[in-house]
């Protein structure tokens, strides 16, 4: 991805309109990542912004859907998200300009507040599981067809949907496919009834940060209404957050009895997502996870 002069001039025009005064890009810096989006820090004389760019044809409406997810979380007034400045298309690419969040320290009070704020987010409810529109998790489309109970939604829109994609691509063999299907049949015995909470949907360590005031900010959401144990489990998939986060969460909105035993069950979905994103190397971990419940 090259930050061309025509793109620079286009973005300067967009940001000038947003600020209500001329904006000149004095410098730009490519940031980490690049498997789906190219990320840049845009610096002006008085203002700086964060921008993500990707292929408009490969990921249609991705940034539009990301904006909807950010706004849905923002409208709960529970936890900070970066403000959307502008989005658009230019020269076969799509872009999303966001408020620049400056790094701060993850103090003990940060983790206490983070747990309370996620608990507050999860207290936003719906009568249906899912969402009125589909979106993305990472670079993969996420189906959110609504159902009236969690087991049906988790089975059809999460496990079966991603299993089919992985199997059709040869990333999952017949043996693992059979085991996932056996797990799906057992779900009514494994998962208690729950209400539908608004979820971040992809709550791992790469999708939050402490801002300059050491307050939590979350981004890159894959929102839907679901079992709140999904967010908690996802936070533990790659090592987990600080223990104060979970203690604080449970002090505000205690999880149902036995939630610790269902962590790996919930994570069967993100593991299937990782199989589809990164290949069969994640299939072994998925198989090991599923065996615990068979």
N, C-alpha and C positions, 0 to 999 in steps of 0.2 A: 504494500500500500504506500503510494507516494503522496505526500502533502503538496499538491500542485498549486501554482499561482492562481489559476481560475477558481479552484476550490477555496483557496484563502480569501480571494475577493468576495466570493459568494457568502462565506461565513462572516466576513466583516460586515457585509450588508445586513445579514440576519441579526447580528449582535448589535449593530448600530440602531436598528429598528427597536430591538428589545430595550436597550438602554435609553433611547430617546436622544442620543448624541453620537457623534462619530466614534467608531471603535476601530483601532488598528491593531492587527496581530503583530507584535514585536518579536515573538519567539514561540515555538511549539516544540514539545518534547514527546517522543514516543514512549509510552508506558508499557509495563509488563503485559503479557498475554498475547493474543493474536490468533488463537485457534478458530475463533468465530468472529470476534470483533477486533478491530484495530483501535487502540485507545491512545489519546493524545491529551496533554496538558497544553492549553492555549493561554498565552500570556499577553496581556495588553498593558498599557501604562498604568491604569488604575484598577483593572479587573482581570481576573483569571477564570477560566472555565475548563470543565472536563468534557471531552467529546468521544463518542464511540461511533465507528464507521464499519459497515459491512456491505455485502453484496445484496442489492435490492431484489435480484431474481432468486438468489439462493435462500434468503430468509424473508419472504414477503410479510409485511406488517409486524415484524418482530418488535421494532421500536414503538410502534403504535400500541401494541399489546403490553409492552413493558411500561409505557406511560400510564396506561389504564390501571395496571397493578400498583404502581407507585402512588397514584392518586387515591386508589381504594384504601391503601394503608394510611396515607396522609389524612384522609377524611375521618379516620377513627380517632384522631388526636391522641394516639397512645405512644407512638415511637417515631423518631425522626427518620425521614427519607430525604434524599437529595431532590431539590426542586428542579422540575423540568423547565429548561429555558427555551428550547426550540427543537424541532425535528423537521426533517425534510429529505429530499432526494437530490442528488447531483451526480451527473455523469455515471449512471448505472449503479451508484452507491446510495445507501440510506445512512442517515446520521442522526444522532441524538445528543443534544448539548445539555449538560446537567450542571447544576451548582457544584462548584469545587468544594469538597469537604477536606479540610486540613487535618492531618493526623494529630491525635492526642494520646494520652496515657490511659491504659486499661487498669485503673486503680480498683481497690476493693469496692468503693462506692459505685464505680462503673458497673461491675458485675451485679451488685445488688439492684441497681436501677434497671439494668438490662433484663434481669429475670422478672421484675415487676411489670415492666413495659410489655414484654412478650405475653405475660399472663393477662394483661389488660387488652392486648390485641385479640387474644383468643376468646375474650368474653363478648366479642361481636359475633352474633349468631345469625343463622338462616334456618328456615324450615326444611331446606333441601341441601343435600350434599352435592358438591360440584360448583358450577358457575354458569352464567348465562352465555358465556363465550369460551372458546378454546384458546389456549395460549402456548407458551413454550416453557420447557425446563431445560436450561442450557440451550443447545441448538436443536433440540428435538421437540416436535409438536406434542402438546399435552392435551388430551381429550378430557373435557369436563362435563360431559352429558349428565344432567342432574337426575338423581334418584332420591327416594325418600328414606333410605337406610344406608348406613356406612358399609356393611358387609358387601352389599350388592355393588356399591360404587367402587370399593377397593378391589373387588374381584374383576369387574368388567372394565372400568376405566383406568385402572392402574396396572394390575398384574397381567390380565389377559391381553390388553392392548399392547403392552411393551413386549410380552412374551412372543406374540405373533410376529412383530417386527424382527426380533432377534432370531427367531427360528427360521423365518423366510430368508434371512441374510446368512444363515449357516453359522451363527454365533452361539447357538444353543443346540445341543444334540438331542436325540430322542429321549434319552434317559433323563436329562434335566427337565425337558418339557413335560414328561410324565410326572416328575416330582412336583413341579409347580402346579400342575393340574390337580394332583392329590392334595396339595396344600390348600388350594382354592376351595375344594369340597369340605375341608375341615374348618374353614374360617368361622362359620357360625358357632362352633364350640370353643374357639380360641379368643374371640373378640367380644367384649361386653357391649351392650347398648351405649350409645353416646349421642351427644348433640353435635350439630355442625358448627364448627368455629371457623372464623376467618384465619387462614394460615398464610405465612410468608411463602411456604411451599418449597423453598430451597435454602433452608437455614443452616448453613455450614460456615466454617471459620473464614472462608473467602468472601462471604457476602455480608459482612458487618465490619464496622470499625468504630473506634473511639474518635470523636471529633475534638477540636481544639479545646473545648470545655470539658473533655473527658466524659461526654454523654454518648450513648449508643446511637448509631446510624445504620440502618439496614438498606440494602439495595439488591439489584438483580432478582426481583421476586418472581415466583411462579404461583401466584395466588389462586386459591380456591377455598371453598368451605368444606372442611373435613374433620377427621378425628385429630384433636390437638396433639395427641401422642406422636403424630407424624413429624411435626416440627421438632419436638423434643428428641425423638429418635434420630432424625437427620443431624441434629447438632452433635450427636455422639458417634456418628459414622466414622469419622477420621480422628478419633482421640478424645473428643468431648470438650466442652467449655469448662471454665473454672467452676469448682464445686459451689461457690457462692451463687452462681446463676441459678442452679437447680433448687438450692435451698430457698432462695428468694422467690422463685416462681411458685413453689409449693406453699410458701407462707401466704401467698395472695390467692392462689387458685389451685388447691391441691389436686393432684392427678389421681385417677381411680386406682383402687387397690390392685396390685400386681402389674403396674405399668412397667416396672423394670424387666419383667419376664417377657414383655411384648416388644421391647426395643428392636430386637433383631427381626421380628416378624414385620414390623413397620418398615424396616430398612430393606426388605426384599424389593420394594419398589425402586428406591434410588439405586440399588445394586443392578436391577434390570436396566435402568437408565444408563448406568455406567457401562454395562455390557454393550448396549447399543452405541454409546459414544466412543468407547475406547477399546472395544474388542473383547474377545473370549477370555482374556486374562482375568476378568472379573467373574467369569462363570464359576470358577472353583470356589470363590468366596460365597457366591450365591448358593451353590449346592450345599456347602457346609452349613450355611444359615438355615436353609429349608429343612435339613435333616433334624434339626433340633425340635421341630414341630410335627414331625411325622412319626 
